[in-house]
Amino acid sequence: MLIAEKSGLIKVFEQGSIRAEPVIDLTAIVNNVQDRGLLDIELHPDFPNNPYLYITYVYDPPETQGYTTEGAPDGPGNRSAIVSRLTLDPETLTAGDEVILVGKDGIWENISGPTVDSTNNLTYPTSPLNGVEDYIVVDSRSHATGDLEFGPDGKGNPFGALYISVGDGASFNGVDERGAIRVQDENNLSGKLLRIDPITGSGLSGNPEYQGDDPDGNLSKVYAMGFRNTFRFSVDQSSGQIYAGDVGWNSWEELNRIDPVKNGEKIPNFGWPFYEGVEDGSLGQPIYQGLGLPYPGQSQVISPYLSFAHGDPDKPFNAIVAGEIYRGNIYPTEFNNDLFFGDFNQGDIYTIDVSDPTKTIRKITNHSFIADMVLGPDGYMYFIDLVRGQIGRWDIFDPNGKTVAGGDRADRLSATEGHDLLRGFEGNDTGSRATTATTPWTAVAAAMS
């Protein structure tokens, strides 16, 4: 198992312990403050034939070494994010060269206000400066990149594309006009879901507005848009649909379903920041709609698959986390086709059968501070607990507390501390899906807004 710590360390867990030497130490270039850091890692699905580990993190340029406070290493000044590929030695699992796939222009001189924290100071112009394009804006202590997942490339390869979620890079507290403009700009990477070639980093020809004369341009990479902070999402390999949890502002949390789109079709737009909530027609966001900025009409916006109001006593949400869809033979058959999702702070974990048009939701357990849920190759659903620094799995129990391995008597999931837990390491960890050094599975991560 690969373990990626938010600080920028990637380690190997094998035979019950952590290797002394890390896969790689990125702490000198990872900006680790609040929700920033090393945010996800993902092994190529054809590893070791394609010996690559994909990573995304908020970047501290070398110029930070000359500053204190906001501009310093791990300071809250404005930054950029990067998506890159590391070459791994399949035998030793040590990392070699890093190739940046998205965010090549995210250098010091292109940042607007690297010594200013725009989470609260909204007076600086938006990044990037100097007219560059290949830049992931992080003009906030949160809402940077989020998840990396492999999925269909639109040409018959179910794992031929790398999907990347990008937050709005804007203030999570104030009304940030700069972020609103970026998110609704198809040529800007903020607030988007990207789909790229995992080797070249170019957009895929099947993407909605792929430009044959500019495959490396931002527009060629965009698969969907209109998101605030889609920190976690899941690709349903059987349908090509994507289920994305978008962390909301003051009123709503959204679980969005992105249906497959083809070249020539309109980029699916989920409306942020001018719309948020509800399933039967996205609600206008009056504060942002009142700014006098151009915004899409309601008929041009896709409503959430599910939405949850803040303060709802039955389903309390304020930071949604989308897990994965269960398809295995360990849990009872009633869990097949169930998408796991929950709330980071409140801790309630739910499932919904994505093949059931009634959208029936059931609560299955409670465990706060879960930053991801991942289906392992052994048929169990695993979780990452960011605050306690734990990686564990859920087992099924009958009413008498007896473990049920895929039987019919299960009535609850248990995430009790100490049950099949791999203890966390230094409290702020993320993890990857590799059961052993020779049986890798793809990555999970833990860092939330």
C-alpha positions as CSV (number, residue, x, y, z in Angstrom):
1,M,0.0,0.0,0.0
2,L,1.2,3.5,-0.8
3,I,0.6,6.1,1.8
4,A,0.6,9.8,0.8
5,E,0.9,12.3,3.6
6,K,-0.6,15.7,3.1
7,S,2.8,17.2,3.9
8,G,4.2,15.8,0.7
9,L,5.7,12.4,1.8
10,I,4.7,9.2,-0.1
11,K,5.5,6.0,1.8
12,V,5.1,2.3,1.4
13,F,3.2,0.2,3.8
14,E,4.0,-3.5,3.5
15,Q,3.9,-6.6,5.8
16,G,2.4,-4.6,8.7
17,S,4.9,-1.7,8.8
18,I,6.1,1.5,7.0
19,R,9.3,1.4,5.0
20,A,12.0,3.6,6.5
21,E,12.7,5.3,3.2
22,P,9.8,7.1,1.4
23,V,8.9,6.6,-2.2
24,I,9.6,10.3,-2.5
25,D,9.8,13.4,-0.3
26,L,8.1,16.4,-1.9
27,T,7.8,18.4,1.3
28,A,10.1,21.1,0.0
29,I,7.7,22.0,-2.9
30,V,4.3,21.1,-1.4
31,N,2.4,24.0,0.2
32,N,0.8,22.4,3.2
33,V,-1.4,24.9,4.9
34,Q,-5.1,24.3,5.9
35,D,-6.7,22.4,3.0
36,R,-3.7,22.6,0.7
37,G,-1.0,20.0,0.4
38,L,-0.5,16.7,-1.4
39,L,-4.1,16.1,-2.3
40,D,-4.2,12.8,-4.2
41,I,-2.1,10.0,-5.7
42,E,-3.2,7.5,-8.3
43,L,-1.3,4.5,-9.8
44,H,-1.7,3.9,-13.6
45,P,-4.2,1.0,-13.9
46,D,-1.7,-0.9,-16.1
47,F,1.1,-0.7,-13.6
48,P,3.8,-1.9,-13.8
49,N,3.6,-2.0,-17.6
50,N,3.0,1.7,-17.3
51,P,5.1,2.4,-14.2
52,Y,3.6,5.7,-13.3
53,L,2.2,7.3,-10.1
54,Y,0.0,10.4,-10.7
55,I,0.0,13.1,-8.1
56,T,-1.6,16.5,-7.5
57,Y,-0.5,19.1,-5.0
58,V,-0.4,22.9,-4.2
59,Y,3.0,24.1,-5.2
60,D,5.6,26.2,-3.3
61,P,8.0,27.8,-5.8
62,P,11.6,28.1,-4.9
63,E,11.1,31.9,-4.3
64,T,9.2,31.2,-1.2
65,Q,12.5,30.4,0.6
66,G,13.2,34.1,0.8
67,Y,10.0,35.1,2.6
68,T,8.3,34.8,5.9
69,T,4.5,34.7,6.8
70,E,2.2,34.5,3.7
71,G,5.0,34.2,1.1
72,A,7.0,31.6,3.0
73,P,7.1,27.9,2.5
74,D,3.7,26.5,3.7
75,G,2.5,30.1,3.9
76,P,-1.1,31.0,3.1
77,G,-0.2,33.4,0.3
78,N,-1.7,32.7,-3.2
79,R,-0.3,29.7,-5.0
80,S,-1.0,27.4,-7.9
81,A,-1.6,23.7,-8.2
82,I,0.1,21.0,-10.3
83,V,-0.9,17.6,-11.7
84,S,2.1,15.5,-12.5
85,R,3.4,12.0,-13.2
86,L,6.2,10.2,-11.4
87,T,8.0,7.2,-12.8
88,L,8.2,4.4,-10.3
89,D,10.6,1.5,-10.2
90,P,8.3,-1.5,-10.1
91,E,10.7,-3.5,-7.9
92,T,11.8,-0.9,-5.3
93,L,8.8,1.5,-5.6
94,T,11.2,4.5,-5.6
95,A,10.3,7.5,-7.6
96,G,12.2,8.9,-10.5
97,D,11.5,11.8,-12.9
98,E,8.5,14.1,-12.4
99,V,6.6,15.2,-15.6
100,I,4.1,18.1,-15.1
101,L,0.9,17.3,-17.0
102,V,-1.3,20.3,-16.0
103,G,-0.1,23.5,-14.4
104,K,3.2,24.1,-16.1
105,D,2.7,27.9,-15.9
106,G,2.2,27.9,-12.1
107,I,5.4,29.7,-11.3
108,W,6.1,32.6,-8.9
109,E,6.0,35.4,-11.4
110,N,2.6,34.3,-12.7
111,I,0.9,34.3,-9.2
112,S,-1.1,37.4,-8.3
113,G,-0.2,38.1,-4.7
114,P,2.0,35.2,-3.6
115,T,2.6,37.2,-0.4
116,V,-1.1,37.9,0.1
117,D,-3.8,35.5,1.4
118,S,-6.8,36.1,-0.9
119,T,-9.0,34.0,1.2
120,N,-10.0,37.2,3.0
121,N,-8.1,39.9,0.9
122,L,-10.1,40.0,-2.3
123,T,-8.5,43.2,-3.7
124,Y,-5.8,41.6,-5.8
125,P,-6.5,40.7,-9.4
126,T,-7.1,37.1,-10.2
127,S,-4.2,34.8,-11.0
128,P,-2.6,34.1,-13.3
129,L,-0.6,37.1,-14.5
130,N,1.2,37.6,-17.8
131,G,-1.5,36.0,-20.0
132,V,-0.5,32.4,-19.4
133,E,-3.1,29.6,-19.6
134,D,-1.8,26.3,-18.2
135,Y,-2.4,27.4,-14.6
136,I,-4.5,26.1,-11.8
137,V,-5.5,29.0,-9.6
138,V,-5.2,28.6,-5.8
139,D,-6.1,32.2,-4.6
140,S,-7.4,30.7,-1.3
141,R,-6.3,28.4,1.4
142,S,-8.7,25.8,-0.1
143,H,-10.5,24.8,-3.3
144,A,-7.4,23.7,-5.2
145,T,-7.3,20.4,-7.1
146,G,-9.0,17.4,-5.5
147,D,-9.3,13.9,-7.0
148,L,-7.5,11.9,-9.7
149,E,-9.4,8.9,-11.2
150,F,-8.9,6.8,-14.3
151,G,-11.9,6.2,-16.5
152,P,-13.2,5.8,-20.1
153,D,-11.4,7.7,-22.8
154,G,-14.4,7.7,-25.2
155,K,-12.6,5.3,-27.6
156,G,-13.3,2.0,-26.0
157,N,-10.6,2.0,-23.3
158,P,-12.3,1.9,-19.9
159,F,-9.2,3.2,-18.2
160,G,-7.6,5.3,-21.0
161,A,-8.3,8.7,-19.5
162,L,-7.1,10.6,-16.4
163,Y,-9.9,12.6,-14.8
164,I,-9.0,15.6,-12.6
165,S,-11.3,17.7,-10.4
166,V,-10.3,21.3,-9.9
167,G,-11.9,23.7,-7.4
168,D,-12.8,27.3,-8.0
169,G,-9.5,28.5,-6.3
170,A,-11.6,31.3,-4.7
171,S,-12.3,32.5,-1.2
172,F,-14.5,30.0,0.7
173,N,-15.7,32.7,3.0
174,G,-16.4,35.8,1.0
175,V,-18.2,36.7,-2.3
176,D,-15.3,36.3,-4.7
177,E,-16.2,37.9,-8.0
178,R,-12.9,36.7,-9.5
179,G,-13.7,33.1,-8.9
180,A,-17.1,33.5,-10.4
181,I,-15.7,34.7,-13.7
182,R,-13.1,31.9,-13.8
183,V,-15.5,29.1,-13.1
184,Q,-17.9,30.1,-15.9
185,D,-15.0,30.7,-18.4
186,E,-14.7,27.5,-20.5
187,N,-11.0,28.4,-21.2
188,N,-10.1,28.6,-17.5
189,L,-9.3,25.5,-15.5
190,S,-11.0,26.7,-12.3
191,G,-14.2,24.9,-11.2
192,K,-13.8,22.2,-13.9
193,L,-13.6,18.4,-14.3
194,L,-10.7,17.7,-16.7
195,R,-10.1,14.7,-18.9
196,I,-6.6,14.2,-20.3
197,D,-4.3,11.7,-21.9
198,P,-2.3,10.3,-18.9
199,I,0.9,10.1,-21.0
200,T,0.9,13.4,-22.8
201,G,-1.3,15.5,-20.7
202,S,-3.2,16.7,-23.8
203,G,-7.0,16.9,-23.9
204,L,-8.8,13.9,-25.5
205,S,-10.3,14.2,-28.9
206,G,-13.7,13.0,-27.5
207,N,-13.9,15.9,-25.1
208,P,-16.9,18.2,-25.7
209,E,-14.9,21.2,-27.1
210,Y,-11.7,19.6,-28.1
211,Q,-9.6,21.8,-30.4
212,G,-7.7,19.8,-33.0
213,D,-5.3,22.7,-33.6
214,D,-4.7,23.2,-29.8
215,P,-5.0,19.9,-28.0
216,D,-2.9,21.3,-25.1
217,G,-5.2,24.3,-24.6
218,N,-7.5,24.5,-21.6
219,L,-10.7,24.2,-23.6
220,S,-9.5,20.9,-25.1
221,K,-9.1,19.4,-21.5
222,V,-12.5,20.4,-20.0
223,Y,-15.1,17.7,-19.6
224,A,-17.6,19.4,-17.3
225,M,-17.8,22.8,-15.5
226,G,-19.5,24.9,-12.9
227,F,-18.1,23.4,-9.7
228,R,-17.1,24.9,-6.3
229,N,-15.0,22.2,-4.7
230,T,-15.5,18.8,-6.2
231,F,-13.0,17.3,-3.8
232,R,-14.0,13.6,-4.4
233,F,-15.7,11.9,-7.3
234,S,-16.1,8.3,-8.6
235,V,-16.2,7.0,-12.2
236,D,-18.7,4.2,-12.8
237,Q,-16.9,2.0,-15.2
238,S,-20.0,0.2,-16.3
239,S,-21.8,3.3,-17.5
240,G,-19.2,6.0,-17.8
241,Q,-21.2,8.2,-15.5
242,I,-19.3,10.2,-12.9
243,Y,-20.7,10.9,-9.4
244,A,-19.1,14.0,-7.9
245,G,-19.5,15.5,-4.4
246,D,-19.4,19.3,-4.7
247,V,-18.7,20.9,-1.3
248,G,-21.2,23.8,-0.9
249,W,-21.1,27.3,0.4
250,N,-23.7,28.3,3.1
251,S,-26.8,26.4,2.1
252,W,-26.4,23.3,0.0
253,E,-24.2,20.2,-0.6
254,E,-24.5,18.6,-4.0
255,L,-23.9,15.1,-5.4
256,N,-23.8,15.6,-9.1
257,R,-24.0,13.0,-11.9
258,I,-22.1,13.7,-15.0
259,D,-23.3,11.7,-17.9
260,P,-20.9,10.7,-20.8
261,V,-20.5,13.5,-23.3
262,K,-18.9,13.5,-26.8
263,N,-17.0,15.9,-29.0
264,G,-19.3,18.6,-30.4
265,E,-21.7,18.4,-27.4
266,K,-22.0,21.3,-25.0
267,I,-19.8,21.2,-21.9
268,P,-22.1,20.1,-19.0
269,N,-22.5,23.1,-16.7
270,F,-23.5,22.6,-13.0
271,G,-23.9,26.3,-12.4
272,W,-21.7,27.4,-9.5
273,P,-21.5,30.1,-8.3
274,F,-24.8,31.4,-9.9
275,Y,-26.8,28.3,-9.0
276,E,-26.7,25.6,-6.2
277,G,-29.2,22.9,-5.1
278,V,-31.8,21.3,-5.7
279,E,-32.7,18.2,-7.7
280,D,-35.8,19.4,-9.5
281,G,-34.2,22.6,-10.8
282,S,-31.1,24.4,-9.7
283,L,-31.8,27.3,-7.4
284,G,-30.4,30.7,-8.3
285,Q,-27.7,32.0,-5.9
286,P,-29.0,35.5,-5.3
287,I,-25.8,37.1,-4.0
288,Y,-23.8,36.1,-7.1
289,Q,-26.6,36.7,-9.5
290,G,-26.8,40.2,-8.1
291,L,-23.2,41.1,-9.0
292,G,-24.1,42.2,-12.5
293,L,-21.9,39.5,-14.1
294,P,-23.1,37.5,-17.1
295,Y,-24.3,34.0,-16.1
296,P,-26.1,31.1,-17.8
297,G,-29.9,30.8,-17.8
298,Q,-31.4,28.1,-15.6
299,S,-32.2,25.9,-18.6
300,Q,-28.5,25.8,-19.4
301,V,-27.6,24.4,-16.0
302,I,-27.7,20.8,-14.9
303,S,-29.5,20.2,-11.6
304,P,-27.8,18.0,-8.9
305,Y,-28.4,14.3,-8.8
306,L,-29.0,14.8,-5.0
307,S,-28.7,17.9,-2.8
308,F,-28.7,18.3,1.0
309,A,-29.6,21.5,2.8
310,H,-27.4,22.7,5.6
311,G,-29.2,22.3,8.9
312,D,-31.4,19.5,7.8
313,P,-31.9,17.5,11.0
314,D,-32.5,14.2,9.2
315,K,-29.5,14.4,6.9
316,P,-27.0,16.9,8.3
317,F,-24.4,17.9,5.7
318,N,-21.9,20.7,5.4
319,A,-18.9,19.0,3.6
320,I,-19.9,16.2,1.2
321,V,-17.5,13.4,0.3
322,A,-18.3,11.1,-2.6
323,G,-16.9,7.5,-2.3
324,E,-17.0,4.7,-4.8
325,I,-19.7,2.3,-6.1
326,Y,-19.7,-1.1,-4.5
327,R,-19.5,-4.1,-6.9
328,G,-18.0,-7.1,-5.2
329,N,-18.8,-10.4,-3.5
330,I,-18.0,-9.8,0.1
331,Y,-20.9,-7.6,1.2
332,P,-24.5,-8.7,0.9
333,T,-26.0,-8.4,-2.6
334,E,-28.2,-5.4,-1.4
335,F,-25.0,-3.3,-1.5
336,N,-24.3,-4.0,-5.2
337,N,-24.5,-0.8,-7.3
338,D,-24.5,1.3,-4.1
339,L,-22.5,4.5,-4.2
340,F,-21.0,5.3,-0.8
341,F,-21.0,8.9,0.3
342,G,-21.1,10.9,3.5
343,D,-20.2,14.1,5.3
344,F,-16.7,14.9,6.5
345,N,-17.7,16.8,9.6
346,Q,-21.1,15.2,10.6
347,G,-19.8,11.7,9.9
348,D,-23.0,10.1,8.6
349,I,-22.2,7.6,5.8
350,Y,-24.9,6.7,3.3
351,T,-25.4,4.6,0.2
352,I,-27.7,5.0,-2.8
353,D,-28.3,2.4,-5.5
354,V,-27.3,4.2,-8.7
355,S,-29.4,1.8,-10.7
356,D,-32.6,2.6,-8.7
357,P,-34.6,5.5,-10.2
358,T,-36.3,6.1,-6.8
359,K,-32.9,7.3,-5.4
360,T,-33.6,5.7,-2.1
361,I,-30.9,6.7,0.4
362,R,-30.0,4.7,3.5
363,K,-27.7,5.6,6.4
364,I,-25.3,2.8,7.2
365,T,-22.9,4.1,9.8
366,N,-21.3,7.1,11.4
367,H,-17.6,7.9,11.4
368,S,-16.5,11.6,11.2
369,F,-13.5,13.0,9.3
370,I,-13.6,10.4,6.5
371,A,-12.0,12.1,3.5
372,D,-12.4,9.2,1.0
373,M,-14.0,5.8,0.5
374,V,-12.5,3.3,-1.9
375,L,-13.4,-0.2,-3.0
376,G,-10.4,-2.4,-2.5
377,P,-9.4,-5.4,-4.7
378,D,-10.4,-7.7,-1.8
379,G,-14.1,-6.6,-2.1
380,Y,-14.1,-4.4,1.0
381,M,-14.8,-0.7,1.1
382,Y,-11.9,1.2,2.7
383,F,-11.9,4.6,4.3
384,I,-9.4,7.4,5.1
385,D,-9.8,9.2,8.4
386,L,-7.8,12.4,8.1
387,V,-8.0,13.8,11.6
388,R,-7.3,10.5,13.5
389,G,-4.8,9.5,10.9
390,Q,-6.3,6.1,10.2
391,I,-6.9,3.9,7.2
392,G,-9.4,1.1,7.7
393,R,-12.1,-1.0,6.2
394,W,-15.7,-1.6,6.9
395,D,-16.9,-5.1,7.8
396,I,-20.5,-6.3,8.0
397,F,-22.0,-7.4,11.3
398,D,-25.2,-9.1,12.2
399,P,-27.4,-7.8,15.1
400,N,-25.5,-9.9,17.5
401,G,-22.2,-8.5,16.5
402,K,-21.0,-11.5,14.6
403,T,-19.0,-10.7,11.4
404,V,-20.8,-11.6,8.2
405,A,-18.6,-12.1,5.1
406,G,-21.1,-11.3,2.4
407,G,-24.0,-13.2,4.1
408,D,-27.7,-12.2,4.2
409,R,-27.8,-11.3,7.9
410,A,-26.0,-8.0,7.9
411,D,-27.9,-4.9,9.1
412,R,-25.1,-2.4,9.7
413,L,-21.6,-1.5,8.8
414,S,-19.1,-0.9,11.5
415,A,-16.1,1.5,11.5
416,T,-15.2,1.0,15.1
417,E,-11.7,2.0,16.0
418,G,-9.2,-0.8,16.0
419,H,-11.2,-3.1,13.7
420,D,-8.9,-3.9,10.7
421,L,-7.4,-0.5,11.0
422,L,-4.0,0.5,9.6
423,R,-2.9,3.2,12.0
424,G,-2.2,6.6,10.5
425,F,1.2,8.2,10.5
426,E,1.7,11.6,12.1
427,G,-2.0,12.5,12.0
428,N,-2.5,14.1,8.6
429,D,-2.3,11.2,6.1
430,T,-3.7,10.3,2.8
431,G,-3.4,6.8,1.3
432,S,-3.3,4.8,-1.9
433,R,-4.7,1.6,-3.1
434,A,-1.9,-0.9,-3.2
435,T,-2.4,-4.0,-1.1
436,T,1.2,-5.0,-1.5
437,A,4.2,-3.8,-3.5
438,T,3.3,-6.4,-6.2
439,T,-0.5,-6.0,-6.2
440,P,-1.1,-2.2,-6.6
441,W,-4.5,-0.7,-6.5
442,T,-5.3,2.9,-7.3
443,A,-5.0,5.9,-5.0
444,V,-7.1,7.6,-2.3
445,A,-6.3,10.8,-0.5
446,A,-7.4,12.8,2.6
447,A,-7.6,16.7,2.6
448,M,-10.9,18.5,3.0
449,S,-12.5,21.9,3.1
